[in-house]
Amino acid sequence: MDALIAAAARALSAGDPLAALKRVALRDDAPALALRGIAMAQLGDLTRARELLRSAARTFGSKEPMARARCIVAEAEIALVSRDLGRPLQTLSAARAVLAASGDRTNAAHAGYLEARHLLLIGRLDEAEAVLDECDAGVLPRASRVGRELVVAGIAIRRIRTAPARAALERARRAAEHARIPALTAEVDQAVRAFEAPAARFIARDGERLLQLDEVETLLASDTLVVDACRNALRAGATVIPLATRPVLLTLIRTLAGSWPGDVPRETLLERAFRARHVDESHRVRLRVEIARLREAIEPLAALRATRQGFVLQPHAASNVGVLAPPIEGDHAGVLALLGDGEAWPSSALALALNVSPRTVQRALAELAHDHKVEAFGRGRACRWIASSVPGFPTSLLLPATGIPD
C-alpha cells in the first residue's frame, strides 16, 4: 500500500472524506477506486459510490479475493443505507467468510455487523442476534462499534427489554464520543430520543395514559389482561394468544376490553366489527358466529357472558383489563413506523420488511401520499419514499419482529 492510499484510508476512518479525495481523486487503480467509492458514500452520493466500488471489485478480480470481498462489504453497507433490502444476504455472508479465511478479522466482523443490521431491518431478530454472537466485537473499529451497539439496542427494543436496550445505547454513546464523528453522534442521539419517546397508550374504561417502553414491559409482565393492538394479540403474563390473522375477533375483544367491567351493546359491536349502520338479522347471525369463535380463541384467558344488552368480558384470573395501542393510530401504521427512521425506503424493501406483497405496500403508500403523510422522489426503480411529518410517532412496538412470541 503506497503512502497516498494509506493516508486516504486513515482520513476515511476518521470521517474526513474530503481529505481522502484530495489524495486519490485522480487515480483509477483498484485501491483508489475503492477509497473514492467509500468517500463518495460518506458524502452522500450513494449512486456514484456504488459505481466506483463495483468498478474496484471488477478491477481486483478473482486474483485478489480479500480486496474484492472488502468492496462487496462496502457496497452492502451502501445498500443498507439506501434501504435496498432485496440484495441477497448470501453475497455478504460469502464475503464475510472470505475475509475471515484471509485473516482480516476486522472487516469480517464489520461484515457480520452489517448482516445483523440487515436482518434487524426485516424483523428476523433471532438470526440477527446469532450473527452478532459469531462476530468478534473487540476487533471492530470505533465507528463500527457504534453501529453494532445500535443493532443490539434495536433487537432489545423490539423484544421490549428496556434494561439491555438502555445499556446498549449507553455503550453506543460512549463509542460515538471516542470516534469523534458528528454523524455517528447524531445517529445515537436519534436512537435515544426514539427510545425515550412514549411507546404506547393504555386504554381502559376510566381513561387512557401514555406509557414509556419500560412501563409497557412492566404491564406485559403483570397479570393484567391486555389487548395488544400494537402486536395484535391478547396477553396476560406469559400467555399470548395471537390474533393478527383474525381482525374481526381483535376488534371485538378490543371493544369489550375498552368497556370492562361493563358490557358492550350488540349494536356497538356490530358497528365496530362489521361497520353495520343499519342492522338486520344477517348481521346478528354473523355476530353470534364471531362471538362463538372469540369465546373459543380466548378460552385460556377469559370468557364472554351474554347480558341483556350485549356481552361482557370476564377474565379468569386478571385483576385488570385494558388495551395497549399506539400513541397515534391510523391506517397503514406499519409503513409509517418503518419510514419513521428518517431514511428513504423503496416500496420493495417496505414489502420485504412487513412480509406483505409489493402491491399491498404500493396501495398503502398511495393512500398515505393522498393524505400528505408520505412523499416520493425519483422514478421507476429509483423511487424512494419518506415520511412527510410524523411528530411523536413511535416505531418500537410497530416494527416487524419475527422470532418472538406473537
Solvent accessible surface area in square Angstrom, and as a share of the most:
residue,aa,sasa,rsa
1,M,180,0.80
2,D,66,0.34
3,A,83,0.64
4,L,88,0.44
5,I,9,0.04
6,A,24,0.18
7,A,18,0.14
8,A,0,0.00
9,A,31,0.24
10,R,158,0.58
11,A,13,0.10
12,L,14,0.07
13,S,87,0.56
14,A,68,0.53
15,G,31,0.30
16,D,63,0.33
17,P,16,0.10
18,L,104,0.52
19,A,21,0.17
20,A,0,0.00
21,L,29,0.15
22,K,169,0.72
23,R,93,0.34
24,V,1,0.00
25,A,46,0.36
26,L,175,0.87
27,R,62,0.23
28,D,107,0.56
29,D,53,0.27
30,A,8,0.06
31,P,53,0.33
32,A,0,0.00
33,L,15,0.08
34,A,14,0.11
35,L,21,0.10
36,R,33,0.12
37,G,0,0.00
38,I,57,0.29
39,A,0,0.00
40,M,41,0.18
41,A,25,0.19
42,Q,85,0.38
43,L,82,0.41
44,G,53,0.51
45,D,61,0.32
46,L,44,0.22
47,T,99,0.57
48,R,95,0.35
49,A,0,0.00
50,R,44,0.16
51,E,87,0.39
52,L,6,0.03
53,L,1,0.01
54,R,104,0.38
55,S,31,0.20
56,A,0,0.00
57,A,14,0.11
58,R,172,0.63
59,T,80,0.47
60,F,20,0.08
61,G,22,0.22
62,S,103,0.67
63,K,189,0.80
64,E,89,0.40
65,P,72,0.46
66,M,65,0.29
67,A,19,0.15
68,R,104,0.38
69,A,4,0.03
70,R,97,0.35
71,C,4,0.02
72,I,32,0.16
73,V,5,0.03
74,A,16,0.12
75,E,16,0.07
76,A,10,0.08
77,E,55,0.24
78,I,6,0.03
79,A,4,0.03
80,L,4,0.02
81,V,55,0.32
82,S,19,0.12
83,R,15,0.05
84,D,40,0.21
85,L,3,0.02
86,G,64,0.62
87,R,56,0.20
88,P,84,0.53
89,L,27,0.13
90,Q,132,0.59
91,T,52,0.30
92,L,9,0.04
93,S,39,0.25
94,A,58,0.45
95,A,3,0.02
96,R,44,0.16
97,A,61,0.48
98,V,53,0.31
99,L,0,0.00
100,A,59,0.46
101,A,95,0.73
102,S,55,0.36
103,G,55,0.53
104,D,16,0.08
105,R,139,0.51
106,T,55,0.32
107,N,46,0.23
108,A,10,0.08
109,A,5,0.04
110,H,28,0.13
111,A,0,0.00
112,G,0,0.00
113,Y,12,0.05
114,L,0,0.00
115,E,15,0.07
116,A,0,0.00
117,R,46,0.17
118,H,14,0.06
119,L,4,0.02
120,L,16,0.08
121,L,19,0.09
122,I,15,0.07
123,G,0,0.00
124,R,88,0.32
125,L,0,0.00
126,D,75,0.39
127,E,78,0.35
128,A,0,0.00
129,E,69,0.31
130,A,52,0.40
131,V,13,0.08
132,L,6,0.03
133,D,112,0.58
134,E,117,0.53
135,C,17,0.10
136,D,64,0.33
137,A,35,0.27
138,G,57,0.55
139,V,35,0.20
140,L,3,0.01
141,P,66,0.42
142,R,134,0.49
143,A,37,0.28
144,S,8,0.05
145,R,95,0.35
146,V,0,0.00
147,G,9,0.09
148,R,37,0.13
149,E,21,0.09
150,L,27,0.13
151,V,4,0.02
152,V,37,0.21
153,A,2,0.02
154,G,15,0.15
155,I,8,0.04
156,A,8,0.06
157,I,24,0.12
158,R,12,0.04
159,R,31,0.11
160,I,16,0.08
161,R,121,0.44
162,T,7,0.04
163,A,68,0.53
164,P,66,0.42
165,A,0,0.00
166,R,122,0.45
167,A,45,0.35
168,A,0,0.00
169,L,9,0.04
170,E,63,0.28
171,R,93,0.34
172,A,0,0.00
173,R,93,0.34
174,R,108,0.40
175,A,12,0.10
176,A,1,0.01
177,E,91,0.41
178,H,107,0.48
179,A,19,0.15
180,R,205,0.75
181,I,26,0.13
182,P,113,0.71
183,A,74,0.57
184,L,28,0.14
185,T,53,0.31
186,A,58,0.45
187,E,74,0.33
188,V,2,0.01
189,D,61,0.32
190,Q,79,0.35
191,A,29,0.22
192,V,42,0.24
193,R,151,0.55
194,A,61,0.48
195,F,19,0.08
196,E,104,0.46
197,A,29,0.23
198,P,45,0.28
199,A,4,0.03
200,A,0,0.00
201,R,36,0.13
202,F,14,0.06
203,I,34,0.17
204,A,19,0.15
205,R,150,0.55
206,D,139,0.72
207,G,39,0.38
208,E,98,0.44
209,R,137,0.50
210,L,101,0.50
211,L,2,0.01
212,Q,65,0.29
213,L,4,0.02
214,D,59,0.30
215,E,72,0.32
216,V,0,0.00
217,E,60,0.27
218,T,96,0.56
219,L,21,0.10
220,L,24,0.12
221,A,81,0.63
222,S,40,0.26
223,D,81,0.42
224,T,13,0.07
225,L,1,0.00
226,V,1,0.00
227,V,0,0.00
228,D,1,0.01
229,A,17,0.13
230,C,12,0.07
231,R,38,0.14
232,N,52,0.26
233,A,0,0.00
234,L,0,0.00
235,R,25,0.09
236,A,19,0.15
237,G,29,0.28
238,A,107,0.83
239,T,57,0.33
240,V,37,0.21
241,I,20,0.10
242,P,76,0.48
243,L,1,0.00
244,A,62,0.48
245,T,128,0.74
246,R,96,0.35
247,P,89,0.56
248,V,34,0.20
249,L,3,0.02
250,L,26,0.13
251,T,47,0.28
252,L,1,0.00
253,I,0,0.00
254,R,68,0.25
255,T,11,0.06
256,L,1,0.01
257,A,1,0.00
258,G,24,0.23
259,S,33,0.22
260,W,51,0.18
261,P,88,0.55
262,G,16,0.15
263,D,48,0.25
264,V,3,0.02
265,P,50,0.31
266,R,63,0.23
267,E,88,0.39
268,T,40,0.23
269,L,0,0.00
270,L,0,0.00
271,E,100,0.45
272,R,138,0.50
273,A,18,0.14
274,F,28,0.12
275,R,212,0.78
276,A,9,0.07
277,R,215,0.78
278,H,162,0.72
279,V,48,0.28
280,D,74,0.38
281,E,106,0.47
282,S,72,0.47
283,H,49,0.22
284,R,84,0.31
285,V,66,0.38
286,R,115,0.42
287,L,4,0.02
288,R,134,0.49
289,V,66,0.38
290,E,16,0.07
291,I,2,0.01
292,A,56,0.44
293,R,118,0.43
294,L,0,0.00
295,R,93,0.34
296,E,137,0.62
297,A,18,0.14
298,I,0,0.00
299,E,106,0.48
300,P,83,0.52
301,L,21,0.10
302,A,1,0.01
303,A,39,0.30
304,L,11,0.05
305,R,120,0.44
306,A,52,0.41
307,T,29,0.17
308,R,239,0.87
309,Q,116,0.51
310,G,0,0.00
311,F,13,0.05
312,V,9,0.05
313,L,2,0.01
314,Q,73,0.33
315,P,27,0.17
316,H,106,0.47
317,A,91,0.71
318,A,18,0.14
319,S,84,0.54
320,N,57,0.29
321,V,2,0.01
322,G,0,0.00
323,V,2,0.01
324,L,1,0.01
325,A,0,0.00
326,P,6,0.04
327,P,24,0.15
328,I,79,0.40
329,E,79,0.35
330,G,46,0.44
331,D,104,0.54
332,H,61,0.27
333,A,21,0.17
334,G,21,0.20
335,V,7,0.04
336,L,11,0.05
337,A,1,0.00
338,L,4,0.02
339,L,2,0.01
340,G,33,0.32
341,D,46,0.24
342,G,60,0.58
343,E,62,0.28
344,A,23,0.18
345,W,1,0.00
346,P,13,0.08
347,S,25,0.16
348,S,72,0.47
349,A,2,0.01
350,L,0,0.00
351,A,5,0.04
352,L,82,0.41
353,A,3,0.02
354,L,42,0.21
355,N,136,0.70
356,V,64,0.37
357,S,56,0.36
358,P,74,0.47
359,R,135,0.49
360,T,57,0.33
361,V,1,0.01
362,Q,78,0.34
363,R,118,0.43
364,A,5,0.04
365,L,1,0.01
366,A,61,0.47
367,E,88,0.39
368,L,3,0.02
369,A,36,0.28
370,H,150,0.67
371,D,80,0.42
372,H,152,0.68
373,K,76,0.32
374,V,4,0.02
375,E,94,0.42
376,A,52,0.40
377,F,103,0.43
378,G,46,0.45
379,R,221,0.81
380,G,68,0.65
381,R,238,0.87
382,A,66,0.51
383,C,30,0.18
384,R,43,0.16
385,W,39,0.14
386,I,54,0.28
387,A,25,0.20
388,S,41,0.26
389,S,82,0.53
390,V,36,0.21
391,P,103,0.65
392,G,58,0.55
393,F,24,0.10
394,P,11,0.07
395,T,28,0.16
396,S,14,0.09
397,L,3,0.02
398,L,28,0.14
399,L,26,0.13
400,P,22,0.14
401,A,15,0.11
402,T,78,0.45
403,G,49,0.47
404,I,29,0.15
405,P,100,0.63
406,D,86,0.44
